Amino acid sequence: MARGGYATVYRATQDSVGREVAIKMENRTLDNARDQARFLREARAAGRMSSHPHVVDLFDVGVTVDQHPYLIMELCDGSYLDRMRVSPLTPAEARDVGIKIADALVHSHANGVLHRDVKPANILYSQFNSAVLADFGLAVLGEMRDSSVTLEVLTPAYAPPEMFRHENPSGAADVYALCATLYAVMNGRPPRWATDRSPSLITLMDLFNQPLPDIPGVPRTLTEILRYGMANDPGSRPSAEHLRDLLNNLQLDPNLPQPPPAVYRSTQNFVPPRPRPIVPNTPTREDETPTVHQSGRKGFFSRWFS
């Protein structure tokens, strides 16, 4: 179906219930006990999060006979990375997506789980749900101290500055990434990027010191909320709950189509944990555009899927 830098996604049918699903198989293999334990930890985190209405449903996990871990998930129609390249979102559409994904982050942060890779490619949509957050399989428990995975899933276009300072991620990093994502889906490219081409790491670090430009046709009130969420200091950003409420209470042009305001349950003003310094041992990576890829493991999955 599609291949990215760390995994390949296949479209399949679950014969027992006649349901189409997506099978995400990681390109790595699990050849030692430490990697197997980490995968199970990630899978449990993903399973706990998938009960939220705006998180992709996770049906099952496992390991193939050749030791590739896989997740069997809800099949969606596309991502907001695809959408922004064809037609940027209107302010009302972006606000609606932001409210839903922020609420998913409220749920995950309250359970001690950080996503760490919120970006347009990881926000999906289907005919039944306009916004669901994917890839909680790459999340880690907030209280864990595994320094080897901190920068492994970093997407520079949407990562906050503290991620480049070798600091442990916190809930504030997810808030930054969501606001950067909302800016991008209205702007057509990541914040402060002059072209679609990825800048060098040195240039990217310099961009953090530049003001966030207004987007033509986007109300300044919405842009100010995104600037608030993209503050360089993690402690100056709103929590996911506060961001959700700011977006939910935002009044846009009455002539624009707007979703009805939603009612959410408070999580007692969750405060993200403060970042802790670590020493990374993995390089950063660029956001990759999936390309068409044919399954090479049809025989393995044919026992359950066709």
ABEGO torsion letter per residue (X at the ends): XBBBAABBBBBBBBAAAGBBBBBBBBABBBABAAAAAAAAAAAAAAAAAAABAABBBBABBEBBAAGBBBBBBBBBAEBAAAAAAABBBBAAAAAAAAAAAAAAAAAAAAAGBBAGABBAAABBBBAABABBBBGAAABBBAABABAAAAAAABBAAABBAAAAAGBBBBAAAAAAAAAAAAAAAAAGBBBGBABABBBBAAAAAAAAABBBBBBBGBBAAAAAAAAAAABABAAABBBAAAAAAAAAABBBBAABBBBBBBBBBBAGGBBBBBBBBBBBABBBBBBBBBBBBBBAAAAAAAAABX
